[in-house]
């Protein structure tokens, strides 16, 4: 359960980093989007594993 919370916080921090990077330099912000997608996918996998293993 705690890993899911940590990954959720990571996703929030990556989203905030993307928002700040887009203001500074658009290319840098867009280069972080695949990382956000990967973190979101990892969060989904973690939630699925948590749901299957009570």
VOFI-589421 format. One record per residue (C-alpha): y negated, x negated, z negated; residue in one letter; residue number from 1. Coordinates in pm, 1 decimal. Layout:
% residues N
<pt><Y>Y</Y><X>X</X><Z>Z</Z><res>A</res><n>NUM</n></pt>
...
% end
This chain:
% residues 54
<pt><Y>0.0</Y><X>0.0</X><Z>0.0</Z><res>X</res><n>1</n></pt>
<pt><Y>-243.2</Y><X>-275.3</X><Z>-88.2</Z><res>X</res><n>2</n></pt>
<pt><Y>-189.9</Y><X>-444.9</X><Z>248.7</Z><res>X</res><n>3</n></pt>
<pt><Y>-303.5</Y><X>-125.3</X><Z>421.2</Z><res>X</res><n>4</n></pt>
<pt><Y>-622.4</Y><X>-125.5</X><Z>214.1</Z><res>X</res><n>5</n></pt>
<pt><Y>-685.4</Y><X>-491.4</X><Z>295.8</Z><res>X</res><n>6</n></pt>
<pt><Y>-635.0</Y><X>-432.0</X><Z>668.8</Z><res>X</res><n>7</n></pt>
<pt><Y>-868.2</Y><X>-131.5</X><Z>647.7</Z><res>X</res><n>8</n></pt>
<pt><Y>-1136.3</Y><X>-348.9</X><Z>487.5</Z><res>X</res><n>9</n></pt>
<pt><Y>-1078.2</Y><X>-611.4</X><Z>755.3</Z><res>X</res><n>10</n></pt>
<pt><Y>-1130.0</Y><X>-348.3</X><Z>1026.0</Z><res>X</res><n>11</n></pt>
<pt><Y>-1456.8</Y><X>-240.4</X><Z>864.2</Z><res>X</res><n>12</n></pt>
<pt><Y>-1580.2</Y><X>-598.7</X><Z>839.5</Z><res>X</res><n>13</n></pt>
<pt><Y>-1486.5</Y><X>-671.1</X><Z>1202.2</Z><res>X</res><n>14</n></pt>
<pt><Y>-1670.6</Y><X>-356.9</X><Z>1313.4</Z><res>X</res><n>15</n></pt>
<pt><Y>-1978.3</Y><X>-468.9</X><Z>1118.8</Z><res>X</res><n>16</n></pt>
<pt><Y>-1952.9</Y><X>-815.2</X><Z>1272.2</Z><res>X</res><n>17</n></pt>
<pt><Y>-1935.9</Y><X>-659.5</X><Z>1618.5</Z><res>X</res><n>18</n></pt>
<pt><Y>-2245.4</Y><X>-449.7</X><Z>1545.8</Z><res>X</res><n>19</n></pt>
<pt><Y>-2443.6</Y><X>-753.7</X><Z>1433.1</Z><res>X</res><n>20</n></pt>
<pt><Y>-2314.9</Y><X>-969.0</X><Z>1719.6</Z><res>X</res><n>21</n></pt>
<pt><Y>-2410.9</Y><X>-707.3</X><Z>1976.7</Z><res>X</res><n>22</n></pt>
<pt><Y>-2767.7</Y><X>-721.5</X><Z>1850.3</Z><res>X</res><n>23</n></pt>
<pt><Y>-2774.6</Y><X>-1101.5</X><Z>1862.4</Z><res>X</res><n>24</n></pt>
<pt><Y>-2584.6</Y><X>-1158.6</X><Z>2186.1</Z><res>X</res><n>25</n></pt>
<pt><Y>-2401.8</Y><X>-887.2</X><Z>2377.3</Z><res>X</res><n>26</n></pt>
<pt><Y>-2132.6</Y><X>-1118.9</X><Z>2513.0</Z><res>X</res><n>27</n></pt>
<pt><Y>-2036.3</Y><X>-1234.0</X><Z>2164.0</Z><res>X</res><n>28</n></pt>
<pt><Y>-2006.2</Y><X>-874.0</X><Z>2047.7</Z><res>X</res><n>29</n></pt>
<pt><Y>-1789.1</Y><X>-770.6</X><Z>2339.3</Z><res>X</res><n>30</n></pt>
<pt><Y>-1562.3</Y><X>-1070.9</X><Z>2289.6</Z><res>X</res><n>31</n></pt>
<pt><Y>-1482.5</Y><X>-941.7</X><Z>1939.4</Z><res>X</res><n>32</n></pt>
<pt><Y>-1368.5</Y><X>-599.0</X><Z>2062.1</Z><res>X</res><n>33</n></pt>
<pt><Y>-1008.5</Y><X>-710.5</X><Z>2145.2</Z><res>X</res><n>34</n></pt>
<pt><Y>-979.7</Y><X>-850.3</X><Z>1791.8</Z><res>X</res><n>35</n></pt>
<pt><Y>-1088.5</Y><X>-515.1</X><Z>1651.9</Z><res>X</res><n>36</n></pt>
<pt><Y>-829.1</Y><X>-343.3</X><Z>1870.3</Z><res>X</res><n>37</n></pt>
<pt><Y>-559.4</Y><X>-579.0</X><Z>1743.7</Z><res>X</res><n>38</n></pt>
<pt><Y>-657.2</Y><X>-522.5</X><Z>1379.0</Z><res>X</res><n>39</n></pt>
<pt><Y>-652.1</Y><X>-146.0</X><Z>1437.2</Z><res>X</res><n>40</n></pt>
<pt><Y>-306.9</Y><X>-172.1</X><Z>1593.5</Z><res>X</res><n>41</n></pt>
<pt><Y>-183.9</Y><X>-379.6</X><Z>1298.7</Z><res>X</res><n>42</n></pt>
<pt><Y>-322.8</Y><X>-116.9</X><Z>1062.0</Z><res>X</res><n>43</n></pt>
<pt><Y>-133.1</Y><X>154.5</X><Z>1248.4</Z><res>X</res><n>44</n></pt>
<pt><Y>189.9</Y><X>-46.0</X><Z>1236.5</Z><res>X</res><n>45</n></pt>
<pt><Y>144.2</Y><X>-110.3</X><Z>865.8</Z><res>X</res><n>46</n></pt>
<pt><Y>84.9</Y><X>259.7</X><Z>797.8</Z><res>X</res><n>47</n></pt>
<pt><Y>395.5</Y><X>348.9</X><Z>999.8</Z><res>X</res><n>48</n></pt>
<pt><Y>611.3</Y><X>104.5</X><Z>808.1</Z><res>X</res><n>49</n></pt>
<pt><Y>469.5</Y><X>233.6</X><Z>481.3</Z><res>X</res><n>50</n></pt>
<pt><Y>550.8</Y><X>591.9</X><Z>582.8</Z><res>X</res><n>51</n></pt>
<pt><Y>908.2</Y><X>503.9</X><Z>680.8</Z><res>X</res><n>52</n></pt>
<pt><Y>981.1</Y><X>306.7</X><Z>362.4</Z><res>X</res><n>53</n></pt>
<pt><Y>885.0</Y><X>520.3</X><Z>62.5</Z><res>X</res><n>54</n></pt>
% end
